[in-house]
Amino acid sequence: MRNRPTRTSRGQLAQRHGPRRRSGPAIASRLQRRLFGASGPPDPPCRSAAATLPRFLLAWVLIAGCGESGVPKTAAPGRETADVASLDGGKTVTICLLPKIKGISYFSSCFEGAQEAARELGNVELIYDGPTDGDPKKQAEMIEQWTVDGVDVICVSPNAPDVVASAMKEARAAGVHIITWDADGLPDSRTFFVNQATPQAIGAGMVQAMVSDLGANATSNIAAGNAAAGNAAAGDVVIISADATSANQNSWIEAMKPALLASGLNLLTIKYPGENSGNALADAQDVISKYPDLRGIFGISSVSFPAAAEAVEQNGKIGKVLVTGLSTPNDMKPFVGRGTVKSVVLWNTVDLGYLTVFVGEALASGRLQPGAPSISAGRLGDRPLIGDNVMLGDILVFTAENIDQYDF
């Protein structure tokens, strides 16, 4: 049974359990369309609908069709009912935050920042939900459901852009604002992408971290741009990614390739375990066994990086096979402490969630329009726009010297 989405209304959090339910008005509206067509029920709506509907459907149509005629509308069971608009004097903006996968620390820390932004803005009802297995088809289903519910903004981190594109486009056609965050989708499926850093900064940054960890010889080669065969004594490396369809990982890999060539690191293979730690561990075990001269593993997702580090420890390869990549500092602190990992590359994930909610609220309220040069985002100040990308900033590199300063 899937956990219900987490909602924040006026910054107050409620964790709900069980499958999501469509709201009464949304269901009634669909029933009316099926029964009476696009023109709606005949006049008078309540009496004529009662004459044609079975009793178990009658209550729903009375709620939706007669609410303005004296029968009050009601909220769906379990839904937040605080009248934020009347308390704050403005319209409540319902923002849905959809991660690739729910329940891992990376996206949980993004949600922390999103909650902070919702509290500061004061007019945001925040809904956080996503598939627990990273299935993009389930992402599409959630987008479709939220569209039926009539939310204002859906923020999507697409696991497979092609799979969710149709649902995103349909939501836009229905008047829902769609933005992407963490990972981009097809350009015509969203208005803005909240981008943590450029692919070049992330991809080249991971390669620089690896060559620095492996030693000065590789570092001097990458600094000089020397890709001549035999000049880079760094050794063989592999990449353990996420899904083969993951747009952000694929863009980082493309940025890594020329940097690897310049460093002289020899890329043997790329593995695609999906967002599954067991598969990532198995893939790391496989490459350690298969390539005896392996010097380094790049784990370029927050799932594959700790799994690769675990495989190195299980095989007694600490110091012989180095691991770097992308993950939260909290997940990697034990591996850094034991010397398995020297460098962890990421960005501030709390800030990423925070900025995403600010972008969503500004878009829904009309304060952010395509072509804007920047957006004012609370404690982050003005964040620049490059085209339709809202830029968070640059990468962070966590090492034994600074990793304990961060808590996410």
C-alpha positions in Angstrom: 0.0 0.0 0.0 1.5 3.4 -1.0 1.9 6.1 1.5 -0.4 9.0 1.0 1.2 12.2 0.0 2.6 14.6 2.6 0.9 18.0 2.7 2.0 21.2 4.1 -0.7 24.0 4.5 0.6 27.3 5.9 3.8 25.5 6.7 2.1 22.9 8.9 2.8 19.3 8.0 0.5 16.3 7.9 1.6 12.8 6.9 -1.3 10.8 5.4 -1.4 7.1 4.9 -3.2 5.0 2.3 -4.1 5.5 -1.3 -5.0 8.9 -2.6 -8.7 9.6 -3.1 -10.2 11.9 -5.7 -12.0 14.8 -4.3 -15.8 14.8 -4.2 -16.2 17.7 -6.6 -13.7 16.3 -9.1 -15.5 12.9 -9.2 -18.9 14.6 -9.4 -17.7 16.8 -12.3 -16.6 13.8 -14.2 -19.9 12.0 -13.6 -21.8 15.0 -14.8 -19.8 15.2 -18.0 -20.5 11.5 -18.6 -24.2 11.8 -17.9 -25.1 15.2 -19.5 -22.2 16.0 -21.8 -20.1 19.2 -21.9 -23.1 21.5 -21.4 -23.8 20.1 -18.0 -27.0 19.0 -16.3 -30.3 20.6 -17.5 -32.0 23.3 -15.5 -32.9 23.0 -12.6 -29.7 20.9 -12.1 -30.5 19.3 -8.7 -34.0 18.1 -9.3 -33.4 16.7 -12.8 -30.2 15.0 -11.7 -32.0 13.4 -8.8 -34.5 11.9 -11.1 -31.9 10.2 -13.3 -29.1 9.2 -11.0 -28.9 6.1 -8.8 -29.0 6.9 -5.1 -25.3 6.1 -4.5 -24.3 8.8 -7.1 -26.8 11.4 -6.1 -24.9 12.8 -3.1 -21.8 13.5 -5.2 -23.7 15.4 -7.9 -25.6 17.4 -5.2 -22.3 18.5 -3.7 -20.7 19.5 -7.0 -23.8 20.7 -9.0 -25.8 22.4 -6.2 -23.0 23.9 -4.0 -23.8 27.4 -5.3 -27.5 26.9 -4.9 -27.6 26.4 -1.1 -26.0 22.9 -0.5 -22.5 23.5 0.8 -19.5 21.9 -0.9 -17.3 19.6 1.2 -13.6 18.7 1.1 -12.4 15.2 0.3 -11.8 13.0 3.3 -8.5 13.6 5.0 -7.7 16.8 3.1 -6.4 19.9 4.8 -9.4 22.3 5.3 -7.8 25.4 6.7 -9.1 28.4 4.7 -5.7 29.8 3.9 -7.1 32.4 1.5 -9.3 34.0 4.1 -6.6 33.9 6.7 -3.8 35.4 4.5 -6.0 37.6 2.3 -4.7 35.9 -0.9 -5.1 32.9 -3.0 -3.9 29.5 -1.8 -1.4 28.0 -4.2 -1.4 24.2 -4.2 2.1 22.9 -5.2 2.8 19.2 -5.8 6.4 18.1 -5.5 7.1 14.9 -7.4 10.5 13.2 -6.9 11.9 10.4 -9.0 11.7 8.2 -6.0 10.2 8.7 -2.6 12.0 7.5 0.6 15.6 8.2 -0.2 17.6 10.8 1.7 18.4 12.9 -1.4 14.8 13.7 -2.1 13.8 13.8 1.5 16.3 16.6 2.0 14.9 18.4 -1.0 11.5 18.2 0.7 12.9 19.8 3.8 13.8 22.8 1.8 10.4 22.8 0.1 8.7 22.8 3.5 10.8 25.8 4.6 9.8 27.7 1.5 6.1 26.9 2.0 6.3 28.2 5.6 7.9 31.4 4.5 5.5 32.1 1.6 2.5 31.4 3.8 0.0 30.9 0.9 1.3 27.4 -0.2 -0.3 24.1 0.3 2.5 21.6 -0.4 1.9 18.0 -1.4 4.9 15.7 -1.6 4.5 12.3 -3.1 6.2 9.9 -5.5 6.8 6.3 -6.5 8.8 4.3 -4.0 10.3 2.2 -6.8 11.2 5.0 -9.2 8.6 3.8 -11.8 8.0 6.6 -14.3 4.6 5.2 -15.2 3.5 5.8 -11.6 4.9 9.3 -11.9 2.6 9.8 -14.9 -0.4 8.5 -13.0 0.2 10.9 -10.1 0.4 13.8 -12.6 -2.9 12.8 -14.1 -4.5 12.5 -10.7 -3.3 15.9 -9.6 -4.6 17.4 -12.8 -8.0 15.9 -12.0 -7.7 17.4 -8.5 -7.2 20.8 -10.0 -3.9 21.7 -8.3 -2.0 24.9 -9.3 1.5 23.7 -9.8 3.2 20.3 -10.4 7.0 20.2 -10.0 8.4 17.0 -11.6 11.7 15.3 -11.4 11.2 12.9 -14.3 12.8 9.5 -14.2 12.0 9.0 -17.9 11.1 12.2 -19.7 9.4 10.4 -22.7 7.2 8.4 -20.3 5.8 11.4 -18.3 5.7 13.9 -21.2 2.2 13.2 -22.3 0.8 13.6 -18.7 2.7 16.8 -18.3 1.5 18.2 -21.5 -2.1 17.3 -20.7 -1.8 19.0 -17.3 -0.5 22.2 -19.0 -3.4 22.1 -21.4 -5.8 21.8 -18.4 -4.3 25.0 -16.9 -1.8 23.4 -14.4 1.6 25.0 -14.3 4.4 22.5 -14.8 8.0 22.9 -14.0 10.8 20.4 -13.7 13.5 20.2 -11.0 16.5 18.1 -10.3 16.1 16.4 -13.7 14.7 18.1 -16.9 11.9 16.8 -19.1 11.1 17.5 -22.7 11.2 21.3 -23.2 7.6 21.5 -24.5 6.3 19.6 -21.4 7.2 22.3 -18.8 7.7 26.1 -18.5 10.8 26.2 -16.4 13.5 23.8 -15.2 15.0 24.5 -11.7 18.6 23.4 -12.4 21.0 22.6 -9.6 24.1 23.2 -11.8 25.1 22.9 -15.4 25.9 19.4 -16.7 29.5 20.6 -17.4 30.0 21.7 -13.9 28.7 18.4 -12.5 30.3 16.0 -15.0 33.7 17.7 -15.1 33.6 18.2 -11.3 33.2 14.5 -10.6 36.2 13.7 -12.9 38.3 16.4 -11.2 37.4 14.9 -7.8 38.5 11.4 -9.0 41.8 12.5 -10.5 42.5 14.6 -7.4 41.8 11.6 -5.2 43.9 9.2 -7.3 47.0 11.5 -7.2 49.0 14.3 -8.7 50.0 12.5 -11.9 46.4 12.4 -13.2 45.7 15.9 -11.9 48.6 17.4 -13.9 47.3 15.7 -17.0 43.7 16.9 -16.7 45.0 20.4 -15.9 47.1 20.4 -19.1 44.4 18.8 -21.2 46.8 16.1 -22.1 44.9 13.1 -23.6 47.9 11.4 -25.3 47.8 7.6 -24.9 50.1 6.4 -22.1 50.6 9.8 -20.5 47.9 9.4 -17.8 48.8 6.9 -15.2 45.5 6.9 -13.4 44.0 3.6 -14.4 40.7 2.1 -15.3 37.4 3.5 -14.1 33.7 2.6 -14.5 30.5 4.6 -14.1 27.4 3.3 -12.3 24.5 5.5 -13.3 20.8 5.2 -12.6 18.3 4.4 -15.4 19.4 4.5 -19.0 16.6 6.9 -19.6 17.6 9.4 -16.9 18.1 12.7 -18.7 20.3 14.3 -16.0 22.6 11.4 -15.5 23.0 11.0 -19.3 23.9 14.7 -19.6 26.5 14.4 -16.9 28.0 11.3 -18.6 28.3 13.3 -21.8 30.2 16.1 -19.9 32.4 13.5 -18.2 33.6 11.8 -21.4 35.9 14.7 -22.6 37.2 15.3 -19.1 38.0 11.6 -18.7 39.8 11.7 -22.1 41.8 14.7 -21.0 42.8 13.0 -17.7 43.8 9.8 -19.3 41.4 7.8 -17.1 40.2 4.8 -19.1 36.4 4.4 -19.0 35.7 0.6 -19.2 31.9 0.5 -19.0 28.7 2.2 -17.8 26.2 0.3 -15.7 22.5 1.2 -15.3 21.0 -0.4 -12.1 18.1 2.0 -12.0 17.2 3.6 -8.7 17.7 0.3 -6.9 20.4 0.0 -4.3 20.5 -3.8 -4.5 21.1 -3.7 -8.2 23.7 -1.0 -7.8 25.6 -3.1 -5.2 25.5 -6.1 -7.5 26.8 -4.0 -10.5 29.6 -2.7 -8.3 30.5 -6.2 -7.1 30.5 -7.3 -10.7 33.0 -4.7 -12.0 35.3 -5.1 -9.0 35.5 -8.9 -9.8 35.7 -8.5 -13.6 38.3 -5.8 -13.8 41.3 -6.6 -11.6 43.1 -3.3 -12.5 40.1 -1.1 -11.6 41.1 2.1 -9.9 37.9 4.0 -9.5 34.1 3.9 -9.6 31.9 6.8 -10.3 28.5 6.4 -8.6 26.5 9.2 -10.3 23.3 8.9 -8.3 22.5 9.1 -4.6 21.6 5.4 -4.8 24.6 4.0 -6.8 27.3 6.0 -4.9 26.8 4.5 -1.4 26.2 1.1 -3.0 29.5 1.2 -4.8 31.3 2.3 -1.7 29.7 -0.6 0.2 30.9 -3.0 -2.5 34.5 -1.7 -2.2 34.4 -2.3 1.5 32.9 -5.8 1.2 35.7 -6.8 -1.2 38.5 -5.4 1.0 39.5 -2.8 -1.7 39.6 0.3 0.5 42.5 2.4 -0.9 42.8 0.2 -4.0 39.5 1.2 -5.7 38.4 4.7 -5.0 34.8 5.8 -5.3 33.4 9.3 -5.9 30.1 10.6 -7.2 26.9 12.3 -6.2 25.1 11.7 -2.9 24.2 13.6 0.3 26.9 14.2 2.8 25.0 12.4 5.6 24.8 9.2 3.6 28.5 9.3 2.8 30.0 10.4 6.1 30.7 6.8 7.3 32.5 6.0 4.0 34.6 9.2 4.2 35.5 8.4 7.8 36.7 4.9 6.9 38.7 6.3 3.9 36.7 4.4 1.3 35.6 7.8 -0.2 37.7 10.9 -0.3 35.4 13.3 -2.2 31.6 13.6 -2.4 30.2 15.9 -5.1 26.7 17.4 -4.9 24.9 20.7 -4.4 22.7 21.9 -1.5 19.7 19.7 -1.9 17.7 21.6 0.8 18.2 24.8 -1.3 17.1 23.0 -4.4 13.7 22.1 -2.8 13.4 25.6 -1.4 14.1 27.3 -4.8 11.6 24.9 -6.5 8.7 26.0 -4.3 9.6 29.6 -4.8 9.6 29.2 -8.6 6.3 27.3 -8.5 4.6 29.9 -6.4 5.9 32.8 -8.4 4.8 31.2 -11.7 1.3 30.5 -10.3 0.9 34.0 -9.0 2.0 35.6 -12.2 5.2 37.1 -10.7 7.5 34.9 -12.9 7.1 35.0 -16.7 9.2 33.4 -19.5 12.1 35.7 -20.4 12.6 37.0 -16.9 16.3 37.6 -16.0 16.0 36.4 -12.4 13.7 35.5 -9.6 13.7 36.6 -6.0 13.9 33.5 -3.8 13.8 34.3 -0.1 17.1 33.7 1.7 18.7 32.6 -1.6 18.3 36.2 -2.9 18.0 36.7 -6.7 18.7 33.6 -8.7 19.5 34.0 -12.4 17.6 32.5 -15.3 19.5 31.2 -18.3 16.8 30.8 -20.9 14.2 28.7 -19.2 16.6 27.3 -16.6 16.4 28.8 -13.1 19.9 28.3 -11.8 20.6 27.3 -8.2 24.3 27.7 -8.2 27.4 25.5 -8.4 28.5 22.1 -7.1 29.9 21.5 -3.6 32.7 19.1 -2.9 32.6 17.4 0.5 35.8 16.0 2.0 37.0 14.7 5.4 37.9 18.4 6.2 34.4 19.9 5.7 31.8 17.1 5.5 30.8 17.4 9.1 29.8 21.0 8.6 26.8 19.8 6.5 23.7 18.1 7.8 21.5 16.9 4.9 
